[in-house]
Amino acid sequence: MIHVTVFRANNQIKAFELSGHAESGPYGYDLVCAGVSAVSIGTVNAVMELCEANLKIKQGDEGGYLHVSLPDSINREMMDKVQLLFEGMLISLKSIENEYNQFITIQSK
């Protein structure tokens, strides 16, 4: 199962973590894994490209783990853009969870 944890402070997403494997299909045909990966990596790429934010990223060597956090200092305009992208990611992940809740869980801290 994929576990998604969203870390918030002052009602803003400061970091998120994905761990585990969906195992909803054979390797290379796991639609839940592919969807979660596309949404999360797409969001990271969008934040880095559009917001020029220097995200702190930790990844597992074999996949199955991604931790992304914001830099310690970020200006308000950039934070607003990042939050829009992060919240969009969360909406997409919740859509996947609604359809495939036996393979993905989302929690906020």
Gaussian input, Z-matrix of N, CA and C with variables (Angstrom, degrees):
# hf/3-21g

backbone

0 1
 N
 C     1     B1
 C     2     B2     1     A1
 N     3     B3     2     A2     1     D1
 C     4     B4     3     A3     2     D2
 C     5     B5     4     A4     3     D3
 N     6     B6     5     A5     4     D4
 C     7     B7     6     A6     5     D5
 C     8     B8     7     A7     6     D6
 N     9     B9     8     A8     7     D7
 C    10    B10     9     A9     8     D8
 C    11    B11    10    A10     9     D9
 N    12    B12    11    A11    10    D10
 C    13    B13    12    A12    11    D11
 C    14    B14    13    A13    12    D12
 N    15    B15    14    A14    13    D13
 C    16    B16    15    A15    14    D14
 C    17    B17    16    A16    15    D15
 N    18    B18    17    A17    16    D16
 C    19    B19    18    A18    17    D17
 C    20    B20    19    A19    18    D18
 N    21    B21    20    A20    19    D19
 C    22    B22    21    A21    20    D20
 C    23    B23    22    A22    21    D21
 N    24    B24    23    A23    22    D22
 C    25    B25    24    A24    23    D23
 C    26    B26    25    A25    24    D24
 N    27    B27    26    A26    25    D25
 C    28    B28    27    A27    26    D26
 C    29    B29    28    A28    27    D27
 N    30    B30    29    A29    28    D28
 C    31    B31    30    A30    29    D29
 C    32    B32    31    A31    30    D30
 N    33    B33    32    A32    31    D31
 C    34    B34    33    A33    32    D32
 C    35    B35    34    A34    33    D33
 N    36    B36    35    A35    34    D34
 C    37    B37    36    A36    35    D35
 C    38    B38    37    A37    36    D36
 N    39    B39    38    A38    37    D37
 C    40    B40    39    A39    38    D38
 C    41    B41    40    A40    39    D39
 N    42    B42    41    A41    40    D40
 C    43    B43    42    A42    41    D41
 C    44    B44    43    A43    42    D42
 N    45    B45    44    A44    43    D43
 C    46    B46    45    A45    44    D44
 C    47    B47    46    A46    45    D45
 N    48    B48    47    A47    46    D46
 C    49    B49    48    A48    47    D47
 C    50    B50    49    A49    48    D48
 N    51    B51    50    A50    49    D49
 C    52    B52    51    A51    50    D50
 C    53    B53    52    A52    51    D51
 N    54    B54    53    A53    52    D52
 C    55    B55    54    A54    53    D53
 C    56    B56    55    A55    54    D54
 N    57    B57    56    A56    55    D55
 C    58    B58    57    A57    56    D56
 C    59    B59    58    A58    57    D57
 N    60    B60    59    A59    58    D58
 C    61    B61    60    A60    59    D59
 C    62    B62    61    A61    60    D60
 N    63    B63    62    A62    61    D61
 C    64    B64    63    A63    62    D62
 C    65    B65    64    A64    63    D63
 N    66    B66    65    A65    64    D64
 C    67    B67    66    A66    65    D65
 C    68    B68    67    A67    66    D66
 N    69    B69    68    A68    67    D67
 C    70    B70    69    A69    68    D68
 C    71    B71    70    A70    69    D69
 N    72    B72    71    A71    70    D70
 C    73    B73    72    A72    71    D71
 C    74    B74    73    A73    72    D72
 N    75    B75    74    A74    73    D73
 C    76    B76    75    A75    74    D74
 C    77    B77    76    A76    75    D75
 N    78    B78    77    A77    76    D76
 C    79    B79    78    A78    77    D77
 C    80    B80    79    A79    78    D78
 N    81    B81    80    A80    79    D79
 C    82    B82    81    A81    80    D80
 C    83    B83    82    A82    81    D81
 N    84    B84    83    A83    82    D82
 C    85    B85    84    A84    83    D83
 C    86    B86    85    A85    84    D84
 N    87    B87    86    A86    85    D85
 C    88    B88    87    A87    86    D86
 C    89    B89    88    A88    87    D87
 N    90    B90    89    A89    88    D88
 C    91    B91    90    A90    89    D89
 C    92    B92    91    A91    90    D90
 N    93    B93    92    A92    91    D91
 C    94    B94    93    A93    92    D92
 C    95    B95    94    A94    93    D93
 N    96    B96    95    A95    94    D94
 C    97    B97    96    A96    95    D95
 C    98    B98    97    A97    96    D96
 N    99    B99    98    A98    97    D97
 C   100   B100    99    A99    98    D98
 C   101   B101   100   A100    99    D99
 N   102   B102   101   A101   100   D100
 C   103   B103   102   A102   101   D101
 C   104   B104   103   A103   102   D102
 N   105   B105   104   A104   103   D103
 C   106   B106   105   A105   104   D104
 C   107   B107   106   A106   105   D105
 N   108   B108   107   A107   106   D106
 C   109   B109   108   A108   107   D107
 C   110   B110   109   A109   108   D108
 N   111   B111   110   A110   109   D109
 C   112   B112   111   A111   110   D110
 C   113   B113   112   A112   111   D111
 N   114   B114   113   A113   112   D112
 C   115   B115   114   A114   113   D113
 C   116   B116   115   A115   114   D114
 N   117   B117   116   A116   115   D115
 C   118   B118   117   A117   116   D116
 C   119   B119   118   A118   117   D117
 N   120   B120   119   A119   118   D118
 C   121   B121   120   A120   119   D119
 C   122   B122   121   A121   120   D120
 N   123   B123   122   A122   121   D121
 C   124   B124   123   A123   122   D122
 C   125   B125   124   A124   123   D123
 N   126   B126   125   A125   124   D124
 C   127   B127   126   A126   125   D125
 C   128   B128   127   A127   126   D126
 N   129   B129   128   A128   127   D127
 C   130   B130   129   A129   128   D128
 C   131   B131   130   A130   129   D129
 N   132   B132   131   A131   130   D130
 C   133   B133   132   A132   131   D131
 C   134   B134   133   A133   132   D132
 N   135   B135   134   A134   133   D133
 C   136   B136   135   A135   134   D134
 C   137   B137   136   A136   135   D135
 N   138   B138   137   A137   136   D136
 C   139   B139   138   A138   137   D137
 C   140   B140   139   A139   138   D138
 N   141   B141   140   A140   139   D139
 C   142   B142   141   A141   140   D140
 C   143   B143   142   A142   141   D141
 N   144   B144   143   A143   142   D142
 C   145   B145   144   A144   143   D143
 C   146   B146   145   A145   144   D144
 N   147   B147   146   A146   145   D145
 C   148   B148   147   A147   146   D146
 C   149   B149   148   A148   147   D147
 N   150   B150   149   A149   148   D148
 C   151   B151   150   A150   149   D149
 C   152   B152   151   A151   150   D150
 N   153   B153   152   A152   151   D151
 C   154   B154   153   A153   152   D152
 C   155   B155   154   A154   153   D153
 N   156   B156   155   A155   154   D154
 C   157   B157   156   A156   155   D155
 C   158   B158   157   A157   156   D156
 N   159   B159   158   A158   157   D157
 C   160   B160   159   A159   158   D158
 C   161   B161   160   A160   159   D159
 N   162   B162   161   A161   160   D160
 C   163   B163   162   A162   161   D161
 C   164   B164   163   A163   162   D162
 N   165   B165   164   A164   163   D163
 C   166   B166   165   A165   164   D164
 C   167   B167   166   A166   165   D165
 N   168   B168   167   A167   166   D166
 C   169   B169   168   A168   167   D167
 C   170   B170   169   A169   168   D168
 N   171   B171   170   A170   169   D169
 C   172   B172   171   A171   170   D170
 C   173   B173   172   A172   171   D171
 N   174   B174   173   A173   172   D172
 C   175   B175   174   A174   173   D173
 C   176   B176   175   A175   174   D174
 N   177   B177   176   A176   175   D175
 C   178   B178   177   A177   176   D176
 C   179   B179   178   A178   177   D177
 N   180   B180   179   A179   178   D178
 C   181   B181   180   A180   179   D179
 C   182   B182   181   A181   180   D180
 N   183   B183   182   A182   181   D181
 C   184   B184   183   A183   182   D182
 C   185   B185   184   A184   183   D183
 N   186   B186   185   A185   184   D184
 C   187   B187   186   A186   185   D185
 C   188   B188   187   A187   186   D186
 N   189   B189   188   A188   187   D187
 C   190   B190   189   A189   188   D188
 C   191   B191   190   A190   189   D189
 N   192   B192   191   A191   190   D190
 C   193   B193   192   A192   191   D191
 C   194   B194   193   A193   192   D192
 N   195   B195   194   A194   193   D193
 C   196   B196   195   A195   194   D194
 C   197   B197   196   A196   195   D195
 N   198   B198   197   A197   196   D196
 C   199   B199   198   A198   197   D197
 C   200   B200   199   A199   198   D198
 N   201   B201   200   A200   199   D199
 C   202   B202   201   A201   200   D200
 C   203   B203   202   A202   201   D201
 N   204   B204   203   A203   202   D202
 C   205   B205   204   A204   203   D203
 C   206   B206   205   A205   204   D204
 N   207   B207   206   A206   205   D205
 C   208   B208   207   A207   206   D206
 C   209   B209   208   A208   207   D207
 N   210   B210   209   A209   208   D208
 C   211   B211   210   A210   209   D209
 C   212   B212   211   A211   210   D210
 N   213   B213   212   A212   211   D211
 C   214   B214   213   A213   212   D212
 C   215   B215   214   A214   213   D213
 N   216   B216   215   A215   214   D214
 C   217   B217   216   A216   215   D215
 C   218   B218   217   A217   216   D216
 N   219   B219   218   A218   217   D217
 C   220   B220   219   A219   218   D218
 C   221   B221   220   A220   219   D219
 N   222   B222   221   A221   220   D220
 C   223   B223   222   A222   221   D221
 C   224   B224   223   A223   222   D222
 N   225   B225   224   A224   223   D223
 C   226   B226   225   A225   224   D224
 C   227   B227   226   A226   225   D225
 N   228   B228   227   A227   226   D226
 C   229   B229   228   A228   227   D227
 C   230   B230   229   A229   228   D228
 N   231   B231   230   A230   229   D229
 C   232   B232   231   A231   230   D230
 C   233   B233   232   A232   231   D231
 N   234   B234   233   A233   232   D232
 C   235   B235   234   A234   233   D233
 C   236   B236   235   A235   234   D234
 N   237   B237   236   A236   235   D235
 C   238   B238   237   A237   236   D236
 C   239   B239   238   A238   237   D237
 N   240   B240   239   A239   238   D238
 C   241   B241   240   A240   239   D239
 C   242   B242   241   A241   240   D240
 N   243   B243   242   A242   241   D241
 C   244   B244   243   A243   242   D242
 C   245   B245   244   A244   243   D243
 N   246   B246   245   A245   244   D244
 C   247   B247   246   A246   245   D245
 C   248   B248   247   A247   246   D246
 N   249   B249   248   A248   247   D247
 C   250   B250   249   A249   248   D248
 C   251   B251   250   A250   249   D249
 N   252   B252   251   A251   250   D250
 C   253   B253   252   A252   251   D251
 C   254   B254   253   A253   252   D252
 N   255   B255   254   A254   253   D253
 C   256   B256   255   A255   254   D254
 C   257   B257   256   A256   255   D255
 N   258   B258   257   A257   256   D256
 C   259   B259   258   A258   257   D257
 C   260   B260   259   A259   258   D258
 N   261   B261   260   A260   259   D259
 C   262   B262   261   A261   260   D260
 C   263   B263   262   A262   261   D261
 N   264   B264   263   A263   262   D262
 C   265   B265   264   A264   263   D263
 C   266   B266   265   A265   264   D264
 N   267   B267   266   A266   265   D265
 C   268   B268   267   A267   266   D266
 C   269   B269   268   A268   267   D267
 N   270   B270   269   A269   268   D268
 C   271   B271   270   A270   269   D269
 C   272   B272   271   A271   270   D270
 N   273   B273   272   A272   271   D271
 C   274   B274   273   A273   272   D272
 C   275   B275   274   A274   273   D273
 N   276   B276   275   A275   274   D274
 C   277   B277   276   A276   275   D275
 C   278   B278   277   A277   276   D276
 N   279   B279   278   A278   277   D277
 C   280   B280   279   A279   278   D278
 C   281   B281   280   A280   279   D279
 N   282   B282   281   A281   280   D280
 C   283   B283   282   A282   281   D281
 C   284   B284   283   A283   282   D282
 N   285   B285   284   A284   283   D283
 C   286   B286   285   A285   284   D284
 C   287   B287   286   A286   285   D285
 N   288   B288   287   A287   286   D286
 C   289   B289   288   A288   287   D287
 C   290   B290   289   A289   288   D288
 N   291   B291   290   A290   289   D289
 C   292   B292   291   A291   290   D290
 C   293   B293   292   A292   291   D291
 N   294   B294   293   A293   292   D292
 C   295   B295   294   A294   293   D293
 C   296   B296   295   A295   294   D294
 N   297   B297   296   A296   295   D295
 C   298   B298   297   A297   296   D296
 C   299   B299   298   A298   297   D297
 N   300   B300   299   A299   298   D298
 C   301   B301   300   A300   299   D299
 C   302   B302   301   A301   300   D300
 N   303   B303   302   A302   301   D301
 C   304   B304   303   A303   302   D302
 C   305   B305   304   A304   303   D303
 N   306   B306   305   A305   304   D304
 C   307   B307   306   A306   305   D305
 C   308   B308   307   A307   306   D306
 N   309   B309   308   A308   307   D307
 C   310   B310   309   A309   308   D308
 C   311   B311   310   A310   309   D309
 N   312   B312   311   A311   310   D310
 C   313   B313   312   A312   311   D311
 C   314   B314   313   A313   312   D312
 N   315   B315   314   A314   313   D313
 C   316   B316   315   A315   314   D314
 C   317   B317   316   A316   315   D315
 N   318   B318   317   A317   316   D316
 C   319   B319   318   A318   317   D317
 C   320   B320   319   A319   318   D318
 N   321   B321   320   A320   319   D319
 C   322   B322   321   A321   320   D320
 C   323   B323   322   A322   321   D321
 N   324   B324   323   A323   322   D322
 C   325   B325   324   A324   323   D323
 C   326   B326   325   A325   324   D324

   B1=1.4461
   B2=1.5259
   B3=1.3224
   B4=1.4653
   B5=1.5215
   B6=1.3246
   B7=1.4626
   B8=1.5259
   B9=1.3294
   B10=1.4570
   B11=1.5210
   B12=1.3264
   B13=1.4583
   B14=1.5166
   B15=1.3257
   B16=1.4604
   B17=1.5201
   B18=1.3172
   B19=1.4623
   B20=1.5224
   B21=1.3300
   B22=1.4665
   B23=1.5233
   B24=1.3229
   B25=1.4646
   B26=1.5170
   B27=1.3042
   B28=1.4725
   B29=1.5226
   B30=1.3333
   B31=1.4678
   B32=1.5329
   B33=1.3233
   B34=1.4622
   B35=1.5221
   B36=1.3284
   B37=1.4598
   B38=1.5220
   B39=1.3280
   B40=1.4646
   B41=1.5257
   B42=1.3515
   B43=1.4655
   B44=1.5231
   B45=1.3274
   B46=1.4652
   B47=1.5198
   B48=1.3277
   B49=1.4585
   B50=1.5243
   B51=1.3047
   B52=1.4593
   B53=1.5187
   B54=1.3345
   B55=1.4617
   B56=1.5240
   B57=1.3059
   B58=1.4527
   B59=1.5206
   B60=1.3222
   B61=1.4644
   B62=1.5228
   B63=1.3167
   B64=1.4674
   B65=1.5272
   B66=1.3180
   B67=1.4678
   B68=1.5287
   B69=1.3389
   B70=1.4639
   B71=1.5261
   B72=1.3157
   B73=1.4578
   B74=1.5091
   B75=1.3247
   B76=1.4630
   B77=1.5316
   B78=1.3213
   B79=1.4571
   B80=1.5277
   B81=1.3316
   B82=1.4552
   B83=1.5211
   B84=1.3347
   B85=1.4670
   B86=1.5284
   B87=1.3162
   B88=1.4637
   B89=1.5284
   B90=1.3299
   B91=1.4665
   B92=1.5215
   B93=1.3256
   B94=1.4659
   B95=1.5214
   B96=1.3200
   B97=1.4658
   B98=1.5262
   B99=1.3141
   B100=1.4670
   B101=1.5236
   B102=1.3237
   B103=1.4634
   B104=1.5131
   B105=1.3354
   B106=1.4683
   B107=1.5227
   B108=1.3166
   B109=1.4679
   B110=1.5225
   B111=1.3212
   B112=1.4674
   B113=1.5210
   B114=1.3272
   B115=1.4682
   B116=1.5241
   B117=1.3261
   B118=1.4687
   B119=1.5303
   B120=1.3178
   B121=1.4657
   B122=1.5255
   B123=1.3185
   B124=1.4665
   B125=1.5165
   B126=1.3249
   B127=1.4654
   B128=1.5197
   B129=1.3143
   B130=1.4698
   B131=1.5257
   B132=1.3193
   B133=1.4659
   B134=1.5198
   B135=1.3363
   B136=1.4645
   B137=1.5223
   B138=1.3223
   B139=1.4711
   B140=1.5232
   B141=1.3144
   B142=1.4634
   B143=1.5262
   B144=1.3267
   B145=1.4646
   B146=1.5306
   B147=1.3186
   B148=1.4636
   B149=1.5244
   B150=1.3281
   B151=1.4691
   B152=1.5212
   B153=1.3191
   B154=1.4613
   B155=1.5236
   B156=1.3335
   B157=1.4631
   B158=1.5221
   B159=1.3109
   B160=1.4556
   B161=1.5298
   B162=1.3285
   B163=1.4546
   B164=1.5225
   B165=1.3303
   B166=1.4621
   B167=1.5257
   B168=1.3280
   B169=1.4657
   B170=1.5229
   B171=1.3447
   B172=1.4584
   B173=1.5217
   B174=1.3465
   B175=1.4611
   B176=1.5165
   B177=1.3350
   B178=1.4517
   B179=1.5164
   B180=1.3148
   B181=1.4653
   B182=1.5256
   B183=1.3114
   B184=1.4631
   B185=1.5290
   B186=1.3153
   B187=1.4624
   B188=1.5142
   B189=1.2999
   B190=1.4606
   B191=1.5107
   B192=1.3312
   B193=1.4625
   B194=1.5258
   B195=1.3367
   B196=1.4590
   B197=1.5180
   B198=1.3192
   B199=1.4673
   B200=1.5245
   B201=1.3270
   B202=1.4605
   B203=1.5179
   B204=1.3315
   B205=1.4622
   B206=1.5215
   B207=1.3220
   B208=1.4589
   B209=1.5167
   B210=1.3210
   B211=1.4680
   B212=1.5259
   B213=1.3303
   B214=1.4650
   B215=1.5232
   B216=1.3112
   B217=1.4686
   B218=1.5244
   B219=1.3197
   B220=1.4562
   B221=1.5283
   B222=1.3246
   B223=1.4666
   B224=1.5315
   B225=1.3141
   B226=1.4694
   B227=1.5302
   B228=1.3214
   B229=1.4655
   B230=1.5277
   B231=1.3340
   B232=1.4542
   B233=1.5333
   B234=1.3437
   B235=1.4649
   B236=1.5260
   B237=1.3274
   B238=1.4674
   B239=1.5286
   B240=1.3205
   B241=1.4686
   B242=1.5293
   B243=1.3297
   B244=1.4627
   B245=1.5271
   B246=1.3301
   B247=1.4612
   B248=1.5204
   B249=1.3091
   B250=1.4657
   B251=1.5335
   B252=1.3132
   B253=1.4641
   B254=1.5324
   B255=1.3347
   B256=1.4654
   B257=1.5299
   B258=1.3265
   B259=1.4740
   B260=1.5290
   B261=1.3284
   B262=1.4640
   B263=1.5186
   B264=1.3277
   B265=1.4606
   B266=1.5212
   B267=1.3270
   B268=1.4594
   B269=1.5317
   B270=1.3177
   B271=1.4690
   B272=1.5297
   B273=1.3215
   B274=1.4693
   B275=1.5253
   B276=1.3291
   B277=1.4656
   B278=1.5259
   B279=1.3313
   B280=1.4714
   B281=1.5255
   B282=1.3201
   B283=1.4698
   B284=1.5261
   B285=1.3216
   B286=1.4668
   B287=1.5267
   B288=1.3318
   B289=1.4650
   B290=1.5358
   B291=1.3245
   B292=1.4667
   B293=1.5245
   B294=1.3125
   B295=1.4643
   B296=1.5279
   B297=1.3271
   B298=1.4706
   B299=1.5255
   B300=1.3420
   B301=1.4663
   B302=1.5261
   B303=1.3049
   B304=1.4589
   B305=1.5308
   B306=1.3479
   B307=1.4596
   B308=1.5278
   B309=1.3439
   B310=1.4666
   B311=1.5277
   B312=1.3339
   B313=1.4661
   B314=1.5221
   B315=1.3213
   B316=1.4624
   B317=1.5190
   B318=1.3310
   B319=1.4616
   B320=1.5172
   B321=1.3177
   B322=1.4703
   B323=1.5133
   B324=1.3160
   B325=1.4717
   B326=1.5030
   A1=109.03
   A2=115.12
   A3=120.93
   A4=107.99
   A5=115.83
   A6=122.35
   A7=107.78
   A8=115.65
   A9=121.90
   A10=107.40
   A11=116.12
   A12=121.02
   A13=107.93
   A14=115.39
   A15=122.26
   A16=107.16
   A17=116.52
   A18=122.13
   A19=108.93
   A20=115.42
   A21=120.95
   A22=110.72
   A23=114.70
   A24=123.13
   A25=106.15
   A26=116.81
   A27=121.34
   A28=111.45
   A29=115.79
   A30=123.18
   A31=113.61
   A32=117.41
   A33=121.61
   A34=109.21
   A35=115.68
   A36=120.12
   A37=108.14
   A38=115.68
   A39=121.53
   A40=111.86
   A41=115.47
   A42=120.07
   A43=108.51
   A44=115.29
   A45=120.11
   A46=108.69
   A47=114.17
   A48=121.04
   A49=109.13
   A50=116.10
   A51=122.81
   A52=107.19
   A53=116.16
   A54=119.33
   A55=109.64
   A56=115.23
   A57=121.40
   A58=112.76
   A59=113.59
   A60=121.76
   A61=108.75
   A62=116.93
   A63=120.85
   A64=111.06
   A65=116.43
   A66=122.32
   A67=111.34
   A68=115.67
   A69=120.45
   A70=112.09
   A71=116.08
   A72=121.22
   A73=109.31
   A74=117.32
   A75=120.41
   A76=111.29
   A77=115.36
   A78=120.86
   A79=109.19
   A80=114.88
   A81=120.30
   A82=113.96
   A83=116.56
   A84=121.21
   A85=111.64
   A86=116.78
   A87=122.42
   A88=108.62
   A89=116.24
   A90=121.03
   A91=113.02
   A92=117.76
   A93=120.29
   A94=109.54
   A95=116.61
   A96=120.81
   A97=110.43
   A98=116.54
   A99=120.42
   A100=111.10
   A101=117.12
   A102=120.73
   A103=112.57
   A104=116.43
   A105=120.86
   A106=110.14
   A107=116.85
   A108=120.57
   A109=111.28
   A110=116.80
   A111=120.57
   A112=111.33
   A113=116.79
   A114=120.68
   A115=110.77
   A116=117.40
   A117=120.22
   A118=112.09
   A119=117.83
   A120=120.26
   A121=110.44
   A122=116.96
   A123=120.34
   A124=111.96
   A125=116.76
   A126=120.79
   A127=110.95
   A128=117.18
   A129=120.65
   A130=109.98
   A131=117.12
   A132=120.76
   A133=111.66
   A134=117.42
   A135=121.20
   A136=111.33
   A137=117.22
   A138=120.54
   A139=110.18
   A140=117.01
   A141=119.92
   A142=111.63
   A143=117.18
   A144=121.04
   A145=112.43
   A146=117.18
   A147=121.03
   A148=113.67
   A149=116.19
   A150=120.24
   A151=112.16
   A152=116.06
   A153=121.75
   A154=111.16
   A155=115.22
   A156=121.20
   A157=109.07
   A158=115.73
   A159=122.26
   A160=108.26
   A161=116.32
   A162=121.70
   A163=111.11
   A164=115.53
   A165=121.79
   A166=106.25
   A167=116.59
   A168=121.30
   A169=109.90
   A170=115.19
   A171=122.00
   A172=107.01
   A173=115.86
   A174=121.15
   A175=110.06
   A176=115.83
   A177=120.86
   A178=110.21
   A179=117.05
   A180=121.60
   A181=112.39
   A182=117.02
   A183=122.07
   A184=111.85
   A185=117.79
   A186=120.65
   A187=109.85
   A188=116.12
   A189=119.67
   A190=114.78
   A191=118.15
   A192=119.93
   A193=109.98
   A194=114.88
   A195=121.87
   A196=107.98
   A197=116.38
   A198=121.81
   A199=107.16
   A200=115.82
   A201=121.92
   A202=108.17
   A203=116.74
   A204=120.16
   A205=109.92
   A206=113.85
   A207=120.74
   A208=110.61
   A209=117.52
   A210=119.91
   A211=109.53
   A212=115.85
   A213=120.61
   A214=112.51
   A215=116.88
   A216=119.05
   A217=109.04
   A218=114.41
   A219=120.63
   A220=106.81
   A221=116.89
   A222=118.50
   A223=110.81
   A224=115.34
   A225=121.66
   A226=112.62
   A227=117.12
   A228=120.44
   A229=110.85
   A230=116.22
   A231=120.41
   A232=110.18
   A233=116.72
   A234=120.87
   A235=110.66
   A236=117.50
   A237=121.15
   A238=110.91
   A239=117.10
   A240=121.25
   A241=111.12
   A242=115.63
   A243=120.42
   A244=109.98
   A245=116.44
   A246=119.80
   A247=111.70
   A248=116.94
   A249=120.51
   A250=110.47
   A251=116.57
   A252=120.64
   A253=111.54
   A254=117.32
   A255=120.71
   A256=111.13
   A257=117.41
   A258=120.32
   A259=110.34
   A260=117.41
   A261=120.69
   A262=111.34
   A263=116.56
   A264=121.16
   A265=110.14
   A266=116.24
   A267=120.70
   A268=111.33
   A269=117.41
   A270=120.95
   A271=110.10
   A272=117.24
   A273=120.92
   A274=111.34
   A275=117.12
   A276=120.38
   A277=111.07
   A278=117.08
   A279=120.03
   A280=111.13
   A281=117.21
   A282=120.30
   A283=110.39
   A284=116.26
   A285=120.27
   A286=109.63
   A287=116.56
   A288=120.71
   A289=110.94
   A290=117.74
   A291=120.81
   A292=112.09
   A293=117.12
   A294=121.16
   A295=113.41
   A296=116.55
   A297=121.08
   A298=111.26
   A299=117.37
   A300=120.06
   A301=113.88
   A302=118.78
   A303=120.04
   A304=111.43
   A305=116.80
   A306=120.95
   A307=114.16
   A308=118.53
   A309=121.59
   A310=109.91
   A311=115.61
   A312=121.52
   A313=108.23
   A314=115.45
   A315=121.48
   A316=108.24
   A317=115.58
   A318=120.28
   A319=109.39
   A320=115.18
   A321=121.17
   A322=109.08
   A323=115.20
   A324=121.45
   A325=109.11
   D1=143.11
   D2=175.03
   D3=-89.65
   D4=128.61
   D5=177.00
   D6=-109.67
   D7=121.99
   D8=177.58
   D9=-109.35
   D10=126.97
   D11=175.67
   D12=-122.06
   D13=128.02
   D14=178.73
   D15=-109.20
   D16=125.52
   D17=-179.19
   D18=-102.70
   D19=122.21
   D20=-178.05
   D21=-117.79
   D22=150.46
   D23=170.22
   D24=-143.92
   D25=133.34
   D26=-177.98
   D27=52.91
   D28=40.32
   D29=177.57
   D30=63.95
   D31=19.42
   D32=177.49
   D33=-120.61
   D34=143.58
   D35=176.64
   D36=-74.65
   D37=118.90
   D38=179.35
   D39=-100.25
   D40=-24.51
   D41=-178.97
   D42=-163.59
   D43=162.07
   D44=170.64
   D45=-146.45
   D46=154.72
   D47=-177.58
   D48=-137.19
   D49=135.03
   D50=173.99
   D51=-120.58
   D52=132.58
   D53=177.69
   D54=-144.30
   D55=151.51
   D56=177.85
   D57=97.04
   D58=-178.03
   D59=-179.21
   D60=-130.25
   D61=139.84
   D62=-178.76
   D63=-70.08
   D64=-42.27
   D65=-176.79
   D66=52.74
   D67=41.33
   D68=178.89
   D69=-88.43
   D70=-2.28
   D71=178.75
   D72=-168.94
   D73=174.24
   D74=178.67
   D75=-62.05
   D76=157.29
   D77=178.64
   D78=-52.54
   D79=130.36
   D80=-179.24
   D81=89.74
   D82=-10.64
   D83=-179.41
   D84=-127.86
   D85=16.29
   D86=-178.00
   D87=-84.64
   D88=98.52
   D89=-175.48
   D90=-66.46
   D91=-34.80
   D92=179.25
   D93=-66.31
   D94=-47.06
   D95=177.86
   D96=-59.67
   D97=-45.28
   D98=-179.33
   D99=-62.35
   D100=-42.65
   D101=179.69
   D102=-65.02
   D103=-46.93
   D104=179.82
   D105=-63.60
   D106=-42.55
   D107=179.15
   D108=-62.95
   D109=-45.93
   D110=-178.96
   D111=-62.29
   D112=-44.25
   D113=-178.95
   D114=-65.50
   D115=-47.85
   D116=-175.24
   D117=-70.82
   D118=-46.55
   D119=179.87
   D120=-68.58
   D121=-37.19
   D122=175.63
   D123=-60.66
   D124=-39.73
   D125=177.82
   D126=-66.43
   D127=-45.16
   D128=178.30
   D129=-58.68
   D130=-46.86
   D131=179.36
   D132=-62.03
   D133=-41.37
   D134=179.56
   D135=-64.41
   D136=-43.39
   D137=179.44
   D138=-63.14
   D139=-44.36
   D140=-178.63
   D141=-66.66
   D142=-38.19
   D143=-177.16
   D144=-80.52
   D145=-49.26
   D146=-173.35
   D147=-82.14
   D148=-31.52
   D149=-176.75
   D150=-104.33
   D151=-8.86
   D152=-176.78
   D153=51.63
   D154=38.16
   D155=179.20
   D156=-88.01
   D157=138.27
   D158=179.21
   D159=-92.87
   D160=81.21
   D161=-176.65
   D162=-69.76
   D163=149.88
   D164=172.58
   D165=-93.77
   D166=118.33
   D167=-173.45
   D168=-124.56
   D169=130.04
   D170=172.94
   D171=-123.46
   D172=131.32
   D173=-179.67
   D174=-129.94
   D175=149.30
   D176=173.51
   D177=-78.01
   D178=143.77
   D179=-179.04
   D180=-61.66
   D181=-36.61
   D182=-176.71
   D183=-100.40
   D184=14.48
   D185=-174.82
   D186=81.73
   D187=-177.93
   D188=177.01
   D189=82.95
   D190=2.92
   D191=178.16
   D192=-152.54
   D193=131.78
   D194=175.12
   D195=-148.50
   D196=125.41
   D197=174.57
   D198=-126.07
   D199=125.50
   D200=-178.10
   D201=-127.54
   D202=129.79
   D203=176.71
   D204=-136.05
   D205=155.46
   D206=179.96
   D207=-77.81
   D208=154.39
   D209=173.99
   D210=-64.20
   D211=160.71
   D212=-177.40
   D213=-62.20
   D214=-38.44
   D215=179.50
   D216=-119.53
   D217=130.98
   D218=-179.35
   D219=-149.94
   D220=133.91
   D221=-176.38
   D222=-73.69
   D223=160.90
   D224=-172.86
   D225=-60.26
   D226=-43.73
   D227=-178.84
   D228=-61.74
   D229=-44.61
   D230=178.86
   D231=-65.97
   D232=-40.63
   D233=179.96
   D234=-60.34
   D235=-41.04
   D236=178.95
   D237=-60.86
   D238=-42.61
   D239=179.20
   D240=-66.67
   D241=-44.04
   D242=179.92
   D243=-61.71
   D244=-43.38
   D245=-178.86
   D246=-62.30
   D247=-39.64
   D248=178.10
   D249=-60.72
   D250=-43.78
   D251=179.19
   D252=-68.63
   D253=-43.36
   D254=178.61
   D255=-63.27
   D256=-43.33
   D257=179.61
   D258=-65.94
   D259=-36.59
   D260=175.07
   D261=-62.18
   D262=-41.04
   D263=176.48
   D264=-60.13
   D265=-45.55
   D266=-178.25
   D267=-62.36
   D268=-40.27
   D269=176.69
   D270=-60.91
   D271=-43.77
   D272=178.96
   D273=-64.18
   D274=-42.57
   D275=178.79
   D276=-65.21
   D277=-37.88
   D278=177.87
   D279=-66.17
   D280=-33.23
   D281=175.62
   D282=-63.35
   D283=-41.21
   D284=176.66
   D285=-65.03
   D286=-43.49
   D287=179.78
   D288=-61.32
   D289=-40.00
   D290=-179.82
   D291=-60.39
   D292=-35.26
   D293=-178.90
   D294=-88.55
   D295=-29.88
   D296=-171.88
   D297=-131.25
   D298=48.97
   D299=-173.40
   D300=-67.88
   D301=-9.07
   D302=174.44
   D303=-80.87
   D304=-7.85
   D305=-177.05
   D306=-119.26
   D307=-10.90
   D308=-176.99
   D309=-148.77
   D310=137.81
   D311=173.64
   D312=-128.37
   D313=147.04
   D314=179.60
   D315=-126.80
   D316=132.97
   D317=175.46
   D318=-136.96
   D319=154.68
   D320=176.85
   D321=-115.22
   D322=144.78
   D323=176.72
   D324=-127.76

